[in-house]
Amino acid sequence: MHTVKEHGFPSESSSADRHPPPVWVAPPERPRVAMLLLHGLDMTPAQLAPVVKSLKLPALVALPSGPVQRAGGHRSWWPVDDALRRARLDAGPADLHGSYPGGRAAARALQAQAPGLPLVLAGFSQGAMLALDCVFQDPPLAVDALALWSASRLAFAEWKPAMHRLQGVRVDLAHGRRDANLGIVAGESLRDALVTEGADVRWSPFDGGHEILLQAWVGLRRLVREVAACRPGPGV
């Protein structure tokens, strides 16, 4: 299993183009869970699909692609000003709680469909923040569990009134202590905000940077199996 990192390739235009279809990973047997896995900035579903397949999850997994085209065939969930992003990174690890990027509404609309099964919503970095945006914005996406890797609060003034929606919901958070993009403090602040609102948070800091390590994939497999055990699909 490989470590997956979010790249920082410069974009040529950050313009939307013809939207690629989702990549689907079917389970070995009948699915008992539906899962959406949202990639990070300057990534593609194809980078994540082989690892997902190797997990042999009891889930039908959709890996949608961000609507914004970036250089090298990579994708983003909303337009990114690369000059501002470089300046932010030069200033050190950040917490994006006061950021309100354009394009989130269009991105959320892409995630509005899921099979009639318990839903696990997972994401890395930009995709993790979009996952929470899907839950906290209206109309909300109802989820049974979340797995969020290298996440931060985003548009927090908009999120805060709706964070009660995750009361009692399992949320797995993984964050690198040496994350030079979204600092560990960003992950801790998100954790604290979710715990305050009653979410069932499982916090897993690790000795690494802005990346998806093996332990995150193992944790995702555990989470999906837990949801499958509690909420079997029709006829099971």
N, C-alpha and C positions, 0 to 999 in steps of 0.2 A: 504494500500500500504506500502511495507516495504522499509526501508533504505538498500541499497546494498553497501557493502564495498569490496575493493580489498584485498585479503589475501596475506600473505607473506610466504606460506609454503615452506620449503626447498625442492629442487628437488633431485631425486635419480640419474637421468642421463641426464635430459633435452633432451632426444632423441626423434626423430620422430617415430611414430608408424602408424598403420593403421588409416587413417584420418576419424574421425566421419562425418557423413553427417550433413548438416545444419538442424537446427530446423526452421520450417516454422510456421508463425502465419497468418492465413487468415482473411480478414476483414468480418464483418457481411454482407456486400453487395459487389457489384462489385468493385474491387480496382481502385482507381484513382491515386495512388502513389505507387512506389516501395521503400522499405527502407531496407538498410543493417545496422544492429546493431552489432558492434564489441566489444566483451567483453574485460575486463582488464586482467592483469597477474594473473595467478592462479585462474581463474574463468572458468565457463562453460556457454554455451547458456541456459542450463536448469535453471540457477539461474535468468535469466532475462526474459525468455519467459512468466511466469505467469503474471508479471507486464505489459508486452507489451500487452498481451491478454486483461487485464482489461481496457486498455485505449480505446479499440474499435476504433482503427484508421481506416481511409478510405484507408488503405494501405496493400499491400501484403508484409509481413516482413520476411526477411531471417536473421537468427542468426547463422552465420557460426562459426566453432570451429577452434581455433588456431592449426597449424600443429605440434606443439611441445608438447609432453606429459610431464606432471609434476606429482609430487607425489599426491596421493589421487584422481587420475582421473581428475585433473585440467589441464588447457591448457595454452600455451603461443604462441604468434605470431612469436617469434624468440627466439633462445637460450639465456638463461640468466645465467651469472656467479653469483651464489648466494653469494659467498664470497665477490666479488666486490660490489654487490648490498647492502649487509649488511654494508660494510665499507662506502658506499655512504650515506646510511640512518643514520649511526652513526654520520656522519659529518654534518647532518642537511638537511633541505629541499633544493632541487636542481632544476636546469634548465638544461635540457639535450640537449641544442642546438648544442653542439659539439660532440654528440654521433653518432656513425655510426655502429649500431648493425648488425651482420650478419643475413641472413635469410629473410630480408625484401622483396627481389625480389620474393621468393617463396610464401610469405604471400600475396603479392599484386596479384599474379596470381590467387589466390583463389577468389579474389573479382572482377574478370574481367567480370562477367556475371550478368546481371540484366534484368528484363522484360522491354519491350518497353514502359515504363511509366516514368514520372518525377521521379528523383531519389533523395532521402534524404539519406545521409550517416551520421551515428551517431556512437559514440564510447566513451568508458570510459578509461582513463589513457593510457595504452599501445595501446588499440584499437583506441583511439582518435588520437594518433600519427600515427598509421597505416592508418587511414582514410585520413589524410593530405598527407601522403606519396603516397597514391594511386592517389591523385589529382596532386601532384607536380612532380612525377617521370614519365618517359616515358615507355610505352604508358599511357597517363593520363586517369583517370576515370572521365568522365564528370558528374557533379552533379548539382542539382538545389538548394540544401541547405545542410548545415551541422549542426549537434548538437554535440558539443565536451565538454566532462566533464572531469575535472582534467587533462588537456592537457599541453604539453610543446612543444617547438620547438625541432626538432630532425634532425640531419644531415642538419643543417640550410644552410650551404654553397651550398648544392645540391638543397635545396628548393627555396632559394631566387630568382634565375633567372626565376622561373616558378610561383611565387606567384601572378602575374598579372592574372592568369587563374581564380582567384576568384573575379575579379573586378565586383562589382554589385551583387555578390552572397550573400545571407543571411547566416551568420555564427553565431549560438548561442553558446556562451562560458559560462560555469558555473565552478566556482573554489572556493574551501574552503579557507577561510582566515587562518585557522589553519592546513592546509595540511602539514603534516610532511614528506611527500614523495616528491611531486613536489610542491614547495612553491608557494604562491600566486604570487610572482614575476615572476615565470615561466609563469603563466597564463597571467599576465599583459604584459609581453614581447611578447608573442604570439599575444595577442590582438593588441598591438601597431604595430607589423609587418604587420598584416592583414589589419588594417585600413590604413596604409601607402600605401598599394597596391590597395586600393579602395574597399575592401570587405565591405559588409553591416553587421557590427558586432553588435550583441546585447549581452552586457557584464553583467553577473549576478553573482557577488561574493556573498558568503553566509557564515554564521557563522557556520563552520563545518570543517571537515577534508577531508581525501582522500576517498570520498564516493559519492554515488548517492542519493541525497535527493528527497523528494516528489516534490519540486519545479522544479527539473530538468525534471522529468517525465511529469509534467504539461506543462512545456515549450516545451517539445518534441511534445506533443499532439497538442499544439497551432501551432507549426511550420509545422507539417504535414498537418494540416487542412488549413493553409495558402497556402501551395504549391498546395494542392488539389483544392482550390478555384481558383487559378490563372491558373492552368494547368490541366483541367479535362481530364480524359482518353478518349480513342476512343469511339465515340458514345454517349458521355455524353452531 
